[in-house]
């Protein structure tokens, strides 16, 4: 019998995307899975939408994605944890491909390079990728290394060993597992999933400001200066 995989999704005001995310996970070829949604104090209809679907719903006051992921992981019953965002959708073989190196005993955790843009035809989405020197239809280039600081899937015992994610609220809090484990995640071949780029000038500014603010907090002196300039409204 295959091991149970627990998929943890933090949600904060995602009423426009959460249903598509969950329905694509329900169609996964890999079974058994449990889907755990942690509502992080949403003030929209996210919670009402999730309650109508066959998933495990947890709630907390608004604390941020790191604490939400840790809360979901603490209630997970699977041997392997998968962490995804509520604005993602997934190829039907995503989970199967993502956990393959873990199931084969070769790795403790994985990531995928096949993060595709779900709205490549949108002009602001195109501009976002042009600005970052990426292909218009991909979030991660094929030239990206085969080891990454972010774990998309990880053995629960390894996650628990380091007490999960840091909870400092920074943009790179999902990098904290690799820092604490002193080991990067391994590439899982296949594992196709989709993520939306900003679709308006307002969203471009909002997302860039969030990235810039948090890299300013966490980065080196050179990176701080780059963030101040690169993510300024004028630029």
Backbone as CSV, one residue per row, in Angstrom:
resi,resn,N_x,N_y,N_z,CA_x,CA_y,CA_z,C_x,C_y,C_z
1,UNK,0.844,-1.197,0.000,0.000,0.000,0.000,0.882,1.251,0.000
2,UNK,0.516,2.250,-0.782,1.286,3.489,-0.856,1.123,4.302,0.428
3,UNK,2.177,5.081,0.743,2.136,5.940,1.917,1.203,7.126,1.680
4,UNK,0.562,7.556,2.760,-0.280,8.751,2.716,0.594,9.985,2.546
5,UNK,0.183,10.891,1.663,0.848,12.169,1.459,-0.081,13.279,1.947
6,UNK,0.445,14.161,2.780,-0.336,15.277,3.317,0.040,16.562,2.587
7,UNK,-0.944,17.209,1.988,-0.739,18.455,1.235,-1.248,19.614,2.078
8,UNK,-0.354,20.549,2.398,-0.687,21.658,3.289,-0.750,22.952,2.486
9,UNK,-1.857,23.694,2.660,-2.076,24.926,1.892,-2.473,26.053,2.836
10,UNK,-1.617,27.069,3.014,-2.036,28.250,3.775,-2.919,29.144,2.908
11,UNK,-3.961,29.704,3.498,-4.907,30.529,2.739,-5.188,31.825,3.497
12,UNK,-5.030,32.939,2.792,-5.431,34.231,3.350,-6.083,35.048,2.238
13,UNK,-7.403,35.179,2.312,-8.190,35.962,1.347,-7.916,35.523,-0.099
14,UNK,-8.205,34.260,-0.389,-7.945,33.685,-1.705,-9.225,33.144,-2.347
15,UNK,-10.346,33.843,-2.146,-11.626,33.342,-2.635,-11.674,33.183,-4.148
16,UNK,-10.835,33.911,-4.887,-10.875,33.848,-6.347,-10.101,32.671,-6.928
17,UNK,-9.267,32.021,-6.123,-8.393,30.978,-6.677,-8.441,29.653,-5.925
18,UNK,-8.873,29.635,-4.680,-8.727,28.443,-3.853,-9.520,27.247,-4.386
19,UNK,-10.683,27.484,-4.970,-11.474,26.352,-5.465,-10.771,25.647,-6.617
20,UNK,-10.189,26.389,-7.550,-9.458,25.776,-8.661,-8.268,24.976,-8.150
21,UNK,-7.580,25.518,-7.162,-6.443,24.825,-6.563,-6.866,23.472,-5.990
22,UNK,-7.904,23.475,-5.183,-8.334,22.254,-4.504,-8.896,21.221,-5.475
23,UNK,-9.615,21.674,-6.469,-10.189,20.728,-7.433,-9.096,20.056,-8.265
24,UNK,-8.023,20.785,-8.572,-6.933,20.165,-9.323,-6.188,19.149,-8.452
25,UNK,-6.143,19.388,-7.148,-5.517,18.422,-6.243,-6.393,17.176,-6.065
26,UNK,-7.691,17.359,-6.077,-8.589,16.215,-5.947,-8.481,15.257,-7.129
27,UNK,-7.965,15.738,-8.262,-7.839,14.918,-9.473,-6.476,14.238,-9.598
28,UNK,-5.675,14.301,-8.553,-4.341,13.723,-8.621,-4.379,12.210,-8.830
29,UNK,-3.443,11.724,-9.646,-3.366,10.286,-9.914,-2.826,9.520,-8.709
30,UNK,-2.022,10.183,-7.889,-1.473,9.514,-6.706,-2.510,9.486,-5.590
31,UNK,-2.672,8.332,-5.003,-3.531,8.142,-3.842,-2.790,7.214,-2.880
32,UNK,-2.980,7.357,-1.556,-3.892,8.276,-0.877,-3.228,9.622,-0.561
33,UNK,-4.056,10.655,-0.546,-3.608,11.981,-0.127,-4.618,12.556,0.860
34,UNK,-4.148,13.440,1.707,-5.048,14.270,2.515,-4.694,15.720,2.223
35,UNK,-5.718,16.534,2.060,-5.535,17.951,1.754,-5.903,18.755,2.992
36,UNK,-4.926,19.512,3.492,-5.121,20.303,4.705,-5.038,21.781,4.351
37,UNK,-6.132,22.493,4.520,-6.172,23.930,4.282,-6.142,24.642,5.624
38,UNK,-5.206,25.577,5.761,-5.131,26.381,6.984,-5.569,27.798,6.636
39,UNK,-6.764,28.164,7.086,-7.253,29.521,6.855,-6.586,30.454,7.867
40,UNK,-5.793,31.372,7.337,-4.961,32.248,8.160,-5.676,33.576,8.442
41,UNK,-6.902,33.463,8.989,-7.652,34.657,9.360,-8.251,35.406,8.191
42,UNK,-8.688,34.690,7.162,-9.271,35.344,5.985,-10.503,36.161,6.361
43,UNK,-10.680,37.278,5.635,-11.863,38.121,5.852,-12.797,38.085,4.650
44,UNK,-12.477,37.263,3.647,-13.352,37.117,2.485,-14.095,35.787,2.585
45,UNK,-14.483,35.200,1.459,-15.285,33.971,1.470,-14.442,32.703,1.318
46,UNK,-13.141,32.804,1.484,-12.262,31.637,1.318,-12.708,30.464,2.175
47,UNK,-12.943,30.715,3.439,-13.326,29.647,4.363,-14.634,28.984,3.944
48,UNK,-15.610,29.764,3.510,-16.901,29.211,3.083,-16.739,28.295,1.874
49,UNK,-15.849,28.672,0.959,-15.606,27.854,-0.232,-14.963,26.531,0.156
50,UNK,-13.973,26.588,1.043,-13.251,25.380,1.450,-14.169,24.422,2.193
51,UNK,-15.059,24.953,3.002,-15.956,24.118,3.809,-16.847,23.225,2.947
52,UNK,-17.079,23.601,1.706,-17.954,22.830,0.818,-17.213,21.684,0.122
53,UNK,-15.903,21.625,0.285,-15.104,20.619,-0.403,-14.581,19.579,0.580
54,UNK,-14.134,18.441,0.036,-13.706,17.312,0.858,-12.243,17.472,1.269
55,UNK,-11.999,18.410,2.162,-10.650,18.664,2.666,-10.711,18.902,4.165
56,UNK,-9.550,18.835,4.806,-9.460,19.137,6.229,-9.190,20.633,6.391
57,UNK,-10.076,21.330,7.089,-9.956,22.772,7.257,-9.557,23.108,8.687
58,UNK,-8.446,23.843,8.820,-8.004,24.371,10.107,-8.056,25.892,10.043
59,UNK,-8.233,26.537,11.168,-8.294,28.001,11.191,-7.387,28.545,12.273
60,UNK,-6.845,29.743,12.012,-6.053,30.447,13.006,-6.196,31.941,12.766
61,UNK,-5.854,32.747,13.749,-5.763,34.182,13.541,-4.639,34.471,12.567
62,UNK,-4.684,35.620,11.927,-3.712,35.937,10.883,-2.295,36.031,11.460
63,UNK,-1.446,35.053,11.075,-0.064,34.995,11.563,0.950,34.916,10.435
64,UNK,0.485,34.644,9.208,1.405,34.531,8.095,1.550,33.096,7.625
65,UNK,2.164,32.903,6.438,2.239,31.573,5.835,3.118,30.582,6.589
66,UNK,4.220,31.049,7.208,5.085,30.126,7.949,4.357,29.438,9.088
67,UNK,3.745,30.213,10.008,2.972,29.588,11.080,1.808,28.745,10.559
68,UNK,1.177,29.161,9.458,0.065,28.387,8.900,0.548,27.026,8.402
69,UNK,1.679,27.008,7.716,2.233,25.729,7.245,2.606,24.831,8.419
70,UNK,3.204,25.413,9.440,3.581,24.616,10.607,2.352,24.034,11.303
71,UNK,1.302,24.822,11.401,0.062,24.355,12.025,-0.523,23.191,11.230
72,UNK,-0.578,23.346,9.896,-1.088,22.265,9.060,-0.248,21.003,9.183
73,UNK,1.076,21.162,9.198,1.967,20.007,9.314,1.787,19.288,10.643
74,UNK,1.491,20.047,11.697,1.316,19.435,13.022,0.087,18.528,13.078
75,UNK,-0.861,18.750,12.185,-2.078,17.929,12.146,-2.048,16.902,11.006
76,UNK,-0.943,16.848,10.281,-0.843,15.939,9.139,-0.604,14.507,9.603
77,UNK,-1.187,13.571,8.894,-1.043,12.154,9.220,-0.122,11.426,8.256
78,UNK,0.273,12.074,7.173,1.106,11.426,6.175,2.579,11.396,6.559
79,UNK,3.327,10.473,5.943,4.776,10.392,6.152,5.516,11.448,5.340
80,UNK,4.885,11.935,4.280,5.472,12.958,3.421,4.565,14.179,3.401
81,UNK,5.172,15.354,3.533,4.445,16.618,3.479,4.703,17.291,2.139
82,UNK,3.661,17.876,1.568,3.781,18.682,0.354,3.211,20.058,0.658
83,UNK,3.983,21.103,0.336,3.549,22.475,0.602,3.311,23.202,-0.717
84,UNK,2.084,23.686,-0.904,1.729,24.427,-2.110,0.987,25.697,-1.712
85,UNK,0.823,26.590,-2.668,0.109,27.844,-2.430,-1.293,27.771,-3.021
86,UNK,-2.179,28.576,-2.495,-3.582,28.515,-2.884,-3.850,29.051,-4.282
87,UNK,-2.898,29.769,-4.873,-3.100,30.275,-6.233,-2.392,29.413,-7.272
88,UNK,-2.091,28.178,-6.909,-1.497,27.219,-7.843,-2.546,26.215,-8.311
89,UNK,-2.331,25.651,-9.501,-3.074,24.484,-9.972,-2.055,23.464,-10.462
90,UNK,-2.511,22.208,-10.690,-1.549,21.123,-10.812,-1.915,20.122,-11.906
91,UNK,-0.890,19.668,-12.626,-1.044,18.534,-13.518,-1.455,17.315,-12.695
92,UNK,-2.186,16.405,-13.294,-2.736,15.267,-12.538,-1.654,14.369,-11.943
93,UNK,-0.444,14.390,-12.496,0.641,13.559,-11.982,1.624,14.338,-11.105
94,UNK,1.247,15.544,-10.703,2.163,16.398,-9.947,2.665,15.718,-8.676
95,UNK,1.758,15.234,-7.847,2.163,14.622,-6.581,2.988,13.365,-6.830
96,UNK,2.562,12.525,-7.738,3.284,11.280,-8.048,4.720,11.577,-8.457
97,UNK,4.891,12.541,-9.352,6.233,12.882,-9.833,7.059,13.582,-8.747
98,UNK,6.404,14.447,-7.968,7.123,15.233,-6.971,7.720,14.360,-5.873
99,UNK,6.997,13.336,-5.441,7.470,12.535,-4.310,8.257,11.303,-4.742
100,UNK,8.398,11.068,-6.040,9.073,9.849,-6.517,10.461,9.665,-5.911
101,UNK,11.347,10.685,-5.926,12.673,10.482,-5.325,12.625,10.190,-3.822
102,UNK,11.573,10.693,-3.148,11.410,10.426,-1.716,10.930,8.997,-1.507
103,UNK,9.926,8.585,-2.282,9.376,7.231,-2.160,10.427,6.168,-2.469
104,UNK,11.349,6.500,-3.365,12.417,5.562,-3.740,13.562,5.556,-2.737
105,UNK,13.483,6.386,-1.699,14.499,6.425,-0.666,15.777,7.146,-1.061
106,UNK,15.718,7.934,-2.144,16.913,8.620,-2.640,17.104,10.001,-2.031
107,UNK,16.012,10.644,-1.613,16.075,12.022,-1.128,15.133,12.214,0.059
108,UNK,15.441,13.253,0.867,14.532,13.589,1.972,13.486,14.609,1.541
109,UNK,13.744,15.293,0.412,12.798,16.307,-0.051,13.097,16.756,-1.465
110,UNK,12.099,17.352,-2.114,12.213,17.693,-3.527,11.588,19.037,-3.858
111,UNK,11.903,19.508,-5.076,11.234,20.649,-5.680,11.074,20.340,-7.158
112,UNK,10.381,21.213,-7.895,10.203,21.036,-9.332,10.556,22.314,-10.068
113,UNK,11.245,22.158,-11.204,11.515,23.299,-12.073,10.318,23.633,-12.961
114,UNK,9.364,22.716,-13.029,8.274,22.872,-13.985,7.120,23.681,-13.409
115,UNK,7.471,24.866,-12.900,6.464,25.820,-12.445,6.128,26.725,-13.631
116,UNK,4.968,26.500,-14.218,4.574,27.179,-15.445,3.666,28.371,-15.138
117,UNK,3.698,29.351,-16.009,2.828,30.524,-15.869,1.430,30.166,-16.358
118,UNK,0.436,30.372,-15.529,-0.938,30.015,-15.898,-1.625,31.095,-16.721
119,UNK,-1.045,32.304,-16.757,-1.647,33.402,-17.530,-0.607,34.059,-18.452
120,UNK,0.078,33.284,-19.303,1.167,33.840,-20.117,0.706,34.853,-21.158
121,UNK,-0.589,34.854,-21.489,-1.091,35.774,-22.508,-1.357,37.178,-21.963
122,UNK,-1.380,37.322,-20.630,-1.639,38.630,-20.023,-0.425,39.539,-20.194
123,UNK,-0.651,40.792,-20.604,0.451,41.703,-20.910,1.301,42.001,-19.683
124,UNK,0.665,42.115,-18.496,1.428,42.400,-17.284,2.226,41.177,-16.847
125,UNK,1.666,39.990,-17.099,2.403,38.756,-16.841,3.645,38.672,-17.721
126,UNK,3.483,39.023,-18.998,4.630,39.039,-19.912,5.701,40.014,-19.427
127,UNK,5.265,41.219,-19.043,6.215,42.239,-18.583,6.940,41.787,-17.324
128,UNK,6.216,41.114,-16.440,6.832,40.622,-15.196,7.995,39.688,-15.523
129,UNK,7.784,38.765,-16.461,8.844,37.819,-16.802,9.963,38.469,-17.608
130,UNK,9.608,39.400,-18.469,10.649,40.132,-19.211,11.558,40.870,-18.230
131,UNK,10.943,41.497,-17.219,11.697,42.258,-16.229,12.668,41.375,-15.446
132,UNK,12.304,40.109,-15.281,13.147,39.186,-14.524,14.004,38.307,-15.444
133,UNK,13.912,38.580,-16.758,14.706,37.847,-17.744,14.372,36.357,-17.744
134,UNK,13.072,36.056,-17.678,12.593,34.682,-17.699,11.806,34.426,-18.974
135,UNK,11.680,33.151,-19.407,10.770,32.825,-20.514,9.346,33.240,-20.148
136,UNK,8.551,33.635,-21.134,7.225,34.188,-20.840,6.283,33.171,-20.207
137,UNK,6.554,31.865,-20.417,5.610,30.849,-19.954,6.109,30.052,-18.752
138,UNK,7.251,30.446,-18.155,7.813,29.687,-17.043,8.129,30.589,-15.861
139,UNK,7.953,30.035,-14.651,8.356,30.728,-13.439,9.808,30.412,-13.071
140,UNK,10.303,29.294,-13.529,11.663,28.857,-13.251,12.304,28.445,-14.570
141,UNK,13.497,28.924,-14.849,14.161,28.579,-16.104,14.707,27.158,-16.049
142,UNK,14.873,26.564,-17.210,15.421,25.205,-17.292,16.868,25.160,-16.836
143,UNK,17.544,26.317,-16.852,18.948,26.372,-16.442,19.110,26.422,-14.927
144,UNK,18.010,26.492,-14.207,18.080,26.550,-12.750,18.784,25.297,-12.220
145,UNK,19.583,25.414,-11.155,20.300,24.245,-10.615,19.364,23.119,-10.189
146,UNK,19.926,21.924,-10.048,19.145,20.752,-9.657,18.995,20.614,-8.149
147,UNK,19.469,21.599,-7.414,19.242,21.694,-5.970,18.671,23.076,-5.670
148,UNK,17.739,23.149,-4.732,17.053,24.414,-4.472,16.900,24.649,-2.973
149,UNK,16.801,25.910,-2.549,16.623,26.209,-1.124,15.200,25.971,-0.614
150,UNK,14.249,25.794,-1.528,12.846,25.595,-1.143,12.467,24.121,-1.267
151,UNK,11.827,23.600,-0.237,11.290,22.238,-0.266,9.816,22.303,-0.635
152,UNK,9.464,21.681,-1.769,8.057,21.563,-2.130,7.462,20.315,-1.474
153,UNK,8.292,19.260,-1.302,7.893,18.042,-0.587,9.029,17.637,0.337
154,UNK,8.689,17.069,1.483,9.711,16.666,2.455,9.160,15.582,3.370
155,UNK,10.043,14.676,3.810,9.637,13.694,4.803,9.230,14.399,6.093
156,UNK,8.130,13.971,6.663,7.635,14.637,7.874,8.632,14.519,9.025
157,UNK,9.323,13.403,9.123,10.276,13.238,10.224,11.432,14.237,10.107
158,UNK,11.816,14.587,8.878,12.868,15.583,8.680,12.350,16.991,8.997
159,UNK,11.119,17.251,8.607,10.470,18.531,8.913,10.371,18.722,10.423
160,UNK,9.923,17.680,11.125,9.759,17.766,12.578,11.100,17.887,13.289
161,UNK,12.150,17.332,12.703,13.472,17.360,13.319,13.958,18.784,13.567
162,UNK,13.578,19.712,12.668,14.037,21.105,12.795,12.892,22.042,13.187
163,UNK,11.789,21.460,13.666,10.625,22.231,14.141,10.000,23.089,13.056
164,UNK,10.074,22.623,11.804,9.354,23.274,10.717,9.964,24.580,10.260
165,UNK,9.114,25.413,9.652,9.546,26.680,9.079,9.803,27.726,10.162
166,UNK,10.723,28.652,9.870,10.830,29.858,10.680,9.535,30.651,10.539
167,UNK,9.246,31.463,11.526,7.982,32.212,11.520,8.224,33.708,11.647
168,UNK,9.255,34.198,10.946,9.596,35.615,11.036,8.836,36.485,10.054
169,UNK,8.004,35.858,9.180,7.166,36.625,8.283,7.879,37.174,7.068
170,UNK,9.131,36.769,6.810,9.860,37.263,5.658,9.441,36.512,4.393
171,UNK,9.712,37.143,3.243,9.348,36.562,1.951,10.024,35.216,1.748
172,UNK,11.206,35.037,2.351,11.967,33.800,2.158,11.822,32.840,3.328
173,UNK,10.716,32.910,4.077,10.590,31.999,5.208,10.510,30.540,4.764
174,UNK,10.090,30.283,3.498,10.053,28.905,3.032,11.443,28.388,2.660
175,UNK,12.463,29.246,2.728,13.849,28.804,2.556,14.435,28.272,3.866
176,UNK,13.729,28.483,4.958,14.313,28.211,6.266,14.560,26.728,6.519
177,UNK,13.797,25.839,5.896,14.035,24.409,6.092,15.425,24.015,5.616
178,UNK,15.810,24.486,4.429,17.126,24.117,3.902,18.245,24.701,4.755
179,UNK,18.035,25.904,5.295,19.048,26.491,6.169,19.199,25.680,7.446
180,UNK,18.079,25.267,8.016,18.118,24.543,9.283,18.579,23.097,9.107
181,UNK,18.248,22.492,7.990,18.690,21.121,7.706,20.095,21.074,7.123
182,UNK,20.572,22.247,6.668,21.876,22.333,6.000,21.914,21.416,4.772
183,UNK,20.801,21.377,4.074,20.684,20.519,2.898,19.590,21.075,1.992
184,UNK,19.893,21.216,0.708,18.903,21.715,-0.239,18.039,20.578,-0.773
185,UNK,16.877,20.937,-1.313,15.985,19.941,-1.902,16.520,19.480,-3.249
186,UNK,16.065,18.316,-3.688,16.517,17.715,-4.946,15.457,17.883,-6.024
187,UNK,15.898,17.924,-7.251,14.977,18.057,-8.377,14.128,16.803,-8.542
188,UNK,12.824,16.999,-8.683,11.909,15.928,-9.067,11.507,16.173,-10.516
189,UNK,11.807,15.240,-11.391,11.503,15.416,-12.804,9.993,15.337,-13.030
190,UNK,9.522,16.045,-14.032,8.076,16.123,-14.246,7.492,17.118,-13.268
191,UNK,6.489,16.696,-12.503,5.871,17.520,-11.448,5.503,18.905,-11.966
192,UNK,4.616,18.942,-12.955,4.207,20.195,-13.586,3.114,20.868,-12.761
193,UNK,3.283,22.155,-12.521,2.236,22.928,-11.850,2.224,24.340,-12.404
194,UNK,1.160,25.077,-12.079,0.904,26.373,-12.699,0.686,27.443,-11.634
195,UNK,1.204,28.635,-11.931,1.134,29.743,-10.985,0.864,31.016,-11.780
196,UNK,0.039,31.887,-11.260,-0.323,33.112,-11.982,0.640,34.239,-11.661
197,UNK,1.071,34.950,-12.700,1.822,36.191,-12.530,0.849,37.335,-12.237
198,UNK,1.348,38.492,-11.791,0.473,39.662,-11.625,-0.272,39.988,-12.920
199,UNK,-1.534,40.391,-12.783,-2.382,40.618,-13.960,-2.739,42.086,-14.174
200,UNK,-2.219,42.960,-13.337,-2.496,44.395,-13.474,-1.303,45.167,-12.928
201,UNK,-1.254,46.447,-13.256,-0.172,47.293,-12.747,-0.206,47.348,-11.222
202,UNK,-1.403,47.375,-10.652,-1.538,47.388,-9.201,-0.934,46.137,-8.583
203,UNK,-1.212,44.963,-9.191,-0.666,43.712,-8.668,0.842,43.649,-8.851
204,UNK,1.339,44.177,-9.964,2.786,44.225,-10.194,3.461,45.005,-9.074
205,UNK,2.942,46.193,-8.787,3.537,47.030,-7.750,3.443,46.365,-6.384
206,UNK,2.275,45.783,-6.077,2.071,45.163,-4.775,3.031,44.003,-4.555
207,UNK,3.161,43.141,-5.562,4.033,41.980,-5.408,5.510,42.381,-5.371
208,UNK,5.885,43.333,-6.220,7.270,43.806,-6.225,7.634,44.465,-4.895
209,UNK,6.702,45.229,-4.351,6.942,45.890,-3.069,7.131,44.868,-1.954
210,UNK,6.311,43.804,-2.000,6.432,42.745,-0.979,7.786,42.052,-1.075
211,UNK,8.199,41.715,-2.297,9.509,41.083,-2.496,10.618,42.021,-2.044
212,UNK,10.551,43.252,-2.506,11.590,44.217,-2.182,11.709,44.487,-0.700
213,UNK,10.580,44.626,-0.039,10.601,44.913,1.401,11.264,43.784,2.175
214,UNK,10.924,42.566,1.826,11.435,41.448,2.604,12.864,41.084,2.242
215,UNK,13.257,41.275,1.003,14.661,41.070,0.671,15.513,42.146,1.340
216,UNK,14.959,43.331,1.520,15.684,44.394,2.230,15.960,43.967,3.670
217,UNK,14.984,43.323,4.281,15.141,42.870,5.657,16.176,41.752,5.740
218,UNK,16.110,40.784,4.796,16.890,39.559,4.924,18.213,39.572,4.181
219,UNK,18.409,40.504,3.253,19.527,40.389,2.347,20.825,41.012,2.826
220,UNK,21.873,40.821,2.006,23.170,41.424,2.262,23.096,42.918,1.952
221,UNK,24.193,43.641,2.204,24.224,45.081,1.941,23.977,45.373,0.469
222,UNK,24.623,44.598,-0.403,24.448,44.791,-1.850,23.005,44.519,-2.244
223,UNK,22.432,43.461,-1.683,21.057,43.100,-2.027,20.064,44.128,-1.485
224,UNK,20.358,44.674,-0.327,19.499,45.724,0.222,19.436,46.918,-0.725
225,UNK,20.609,47.333,-1.197,20.661,48.475,-2.102,19.913,48.168,-3.401
226,UNK,20.128,46.974,-3.942,19.432,46.571,-5.172,17.926,46.610,-4.965
227,UNK,17.466,46.104,-3.815,16.029,46.062,-3.541,15.429,47.455,-3.464
228,UNK,16.131,48.360,-2.794,15.631,49.726,-2.670,15.434,50.357,-4.043
229,UNK,16.413,50.137,-4.939,16.355,50.738,-6.283,15.394,49.973,-7.181
230,UNK,15.584,48.662,-7.249,14.877,47.865,-8.251,13.377,47.807,-8.012
231,UNK,12.958,47.809,-6.751,11.533,47.693,-6.450,10.905,49.023,-6.057
232,UNK,11.563,50.122,-6.367,10.972,51.427,-6.124,9.879,51.708,-7.152
233,UNK,8.843,52.459,-6.811,7.742,52.743,-7.764,8.227,53.380,-9.050
234,UNK,9.203,54.290,-8.976,9.691,54.977,-10.170,10.284,54.001,-11.164
235,UNK,11.111,53.058,-10.665,11.739,52.084,-11.553,10.679,51.166,-12.163
